[in-house]
Amino acid sequence: MPLTPKRYEIKREEDGFTISRPGFENCLFSKSSPEAVTRVGAAEYAASLQMVPTSLQEDAAVRMEAGGTDDANLYRIGRAVDVSVVGQDGLFYNVHDDTFDPELSLVLNLTIAEQIEKAHREAAKCLLDRNAGSDLARLVNLLVERGTESGRIVLAPQAPPVKLSLKSGERGSEYAQSPHARTRLGDQSQAYGEWLAAQGFEEGYVYTPTVEELRKIGLKDGFAAIWGGGLGCDYFLDGIYGYNRFYVGRARGVRNPREFSM
C-alpha cells in the first residue's frame, strides 16, 4: 500500500497563500492564472502581481498541498526551461534551468522569451548557434554552464518517455533517485513520487527530447535546442515535461521564490 504523504497547512492571505511545507514557508503564491497562457503570458501574469512565475519544484510543492483546488492539477508552466546540447564527449544532454534572476532567465526576459516562442510557433523548434554572439546565445551558454556546475544536466534518453517506478525501497523509489526527476524536482522528488503513488499511479514519467529527436531537428556540436518545462495534468499527473515546445498551460506567481535545492 502506498505511503500516505504528509499534508502541510495552507494559509490564505490577501494577495495569495503560503504553505508550511519545509523549505517553502517564505514563498507567497498567487492564484492560478484564470486561463491557459504561453510562457510570455506566464511572465506577464506574474509581473502584474509583482511576482515571478513558479518553478516545477514550487508547482509540485503547491500541488501536494492543494488537494486539487485552485487548478493545481491542471497543466502547469512557469519559468522552467530545458536546453539540449552536444557534450564534449559527442553525446546529447538535456539541461534544466529555472533561475528567477531576470538578468539570466530565458522566461523573465520578455524579449528573449518572445524570440523563443516565435521560433517554436513558426518552426516547432528553437535551434540556436551558441557562437552567434546574440543575447540569447550568451544566456544559453550561461545556462549550460550553471547546469553543468550544479549537476542539473542529464544524458538524453534513447526512447521516450523515461518510465520510473514509484515503489519505495530502502533508498527511496526509482523515481526519486532518477536524475531525470531530480534535475527538475530536486529534494521534492521523493515526496512528489509518494504523492503520485497515493493518487494511484505505479510509475512516473519524464517526457524529454530523445537522441533520435535531437538528431532529427539537426542538433549538432556548437548548437542548442530550447524547450519549455511543465508539470502534467489530469490523467497525466504522473508526467514531467521538458519537451512541450513552449505550449500553453496555467501559470502561478510566487514572491520570495525558493532557490532550487537538489
Secondary structure in CASP SS format (residue, H / E / C, confidence):
PFRMAT SS
TARGET T0000
AUTHOR 0000-0000-0000
METHOD secondary structure of the structure
MODEL  1
M C 1.00
P C 1.00
L C 1.00
T C 1.00
P C 1.00
K C 1.00
R C 1.00
Y C 1.00
E C 1.00
I E 1.00
K E 1.00
R E 1.00
E E 1.00
E C 1.00
D C 1.00
G E 1.00
F E 1.00
T E 1.00
I E 1.00
S C 1.00
R C 1.00
P C 1.00
G C 1.00
F C 1.00
E C 1.00
N C 1.00
C C 1.00
L E 1.00
F E 1.00
S E 1.00
K E 1.00
S E 1.00
S C 1.00
P C 1.00
E C 1.00
A C 1.00
V E 1.00
T C 1.00
R H 1.00
V H 1.00
G H 1.00
A H 1.00
A H 1.00
E H 1.00
Y H 1.00
A H 1.00
A H 1.00
S H 1.00
L C 1.00
Q C 1.00
M C 1.00
V E 1.00
P E 1.00
T C 1.00
S C 1.00
L H 1.00
Q H 1.00
E H 1.00
D H 1.00
A H 1.00
A H 1.00
V H 1.00
R H 1.00
M H 1.00
E H 1.00
A H 1.00
G C 1.00
G C 1.00
T H 1.00
D H 1.00
D H 1.00
A C 1.00
N C 1.00
L C 1.00
Y C 1.00
R E 1.00
I E 1.00
G E 1.00
R E 1.00
A E 1.00
V E 1.00
D E 1.00
V E 1.00
S E 1.00
V E 1.00
V E 1.00
G C 1.00
Q C 1.00
D C 1.00
G C 1.00
L C 1.00
F E 1.00
Y E 1.00
N E 1.00
V E 1.00
H E 1.00
D E 1.00
D C 1.00
T C 1.00
F C 1.00
D C 1.00
P C 1.00
E C 1.00
L C 1.00
S C 1.00
L C 1.00
V C 1.00
L C 1.00
N C 1.00
L H 1.00
T H 1.00
I H 1.00
A H 1.00
E H 1.00
Q H 1.00
I H 1.00
E H 1.00
K H 1.00
A H 1.00
H H 1.00
R H 1.00
E H 1.00
A H 1.00
A C 1.00
K C 1.00
C C 1.00
L E 1.00
L E 1.00
D E 1.00
R C 1.00
N C 1.00
A C 1.00
G C 1.00
S C 1.00
D H 1.00
L H 1.00
A H 1.00
R H 1.00
L H 1.00
V H 1.00
N H 1.00
L H 1.00
L H 1.00
V H 1.00
E H 1.00
R H 1.00
G H 1.00
T H 1.00
E H 1.00
S H 1.00
G C 1.00
R C 1.00
I E 1.00
V E 1.00
L E 1.00
A C 1.00
P C 1.00
Q C 1.00
A C 1.00
P C 1.00
P C 1.00
V E 1.00
K E 1.00
L E 1.00
S E 1.00
L C 1.00
K C 1.00
S E 1.00
G E 1.00
E C 1.00
R C 1.00
G E 1.00
S E 1.00
E H 1.00
Y H 1.00
A H 1.00
Q H 1.00
S C 1.00
P H 1.00
H H 1.00
A H 1.00
R H 1.00
T H 1.00
R H 1.00
L H 1.00
G H 1.00
D H 1.00
Q H 1.00
S H 1.00
Q H 1.00
A H 1.00
Y H 1.00
G H 1.00
E H 1.00
W H 1.00
L H 1.00
A H 1.00
A H 1.00
Q C 1.00
G C 1.00
F C 1.00
E C 1.00
E E 1.00
G E 1.00
Y E 1.00
V E 1.00
Y E 1.00
T C 1.00
P C 1.00
T C 1.00
V H 1.00
E H 1.00
E H 1.00
L H 1.00
R H 1.00
K H 1.00
I C 1.00
G C 1.00
L C 1.00
K C 1.00
D C 1.00
G C 1.00
F E 1.00
A E 1.00
A E 1.00
I E 1.00
W E 1.00
G E 1.00
G E 1.00
G E 1.00
L E 1.00
G C 1.00
C C 1.00
D H 1.00
Y H 1.00
F H 1.00
L C 1.00
D C 1.00
G E 1.00
I E 1.00
Y E 1.00
G C 1.00
Y C 1.00
N C 1.00
R C 1.00
F C 1.00
Y C 1.00
V C 1.00
G E 1.00
R E 1.00
A C 1.00
R E 1.00
G E 1.00
V E 1.00
R E 1.00
N C 1.00
P C 1.00
R C 1.00
E C 1.00
F C 1.00
S C 1.00
M C 1.00
END
